[in-house]
Amino acid sequence: RSLPEAMMMMIPEAWQNDPLMPADRRAFYEYHSALMEPWDGPALVSFTDGRYLGATLDRNGLRPGRFYITKNGRVVMASEVGVVDIAPVDIVRKGRLKPGNIFLVDFEEGRVIDDAEMKS
């Protein structure tokens, strides 16, 4: 399994009662729920294997995870805004993790992979 797939398996998004979730993603979570008990948190878990660097928020969303991506490619993620002073003109993108989502940086491709793209 890839690292992102293992994280989806261990800390799944809330899939049981989501009628809008694609069937293939629901099947992934249903299959893996039989293999191991999911972690419900509360947690913001970061992970890396050298190729990927990421973070995932548990499906209850009780821990904040906010991020900035700067013009020079720096990624800053923390539980609170303002941990590192960054001039607003240097920020390309900012956001927050949502319950069950994964924030993923692929160092080989040199880009951030959105949750929806990663899970498609």
Secondary structure, 3 states (H helix, E strand, C coil): CCHHHHHHHHCCCCCCCCCCCCHHHHHHHHHHHCCCCCCCCCCEEEEECCCEEEEEECCCCCCCCEEEEECCCCEEEECCCCCCCCCHHHEEEEEECCCCCEEEEECCCCEEECHHHHCC
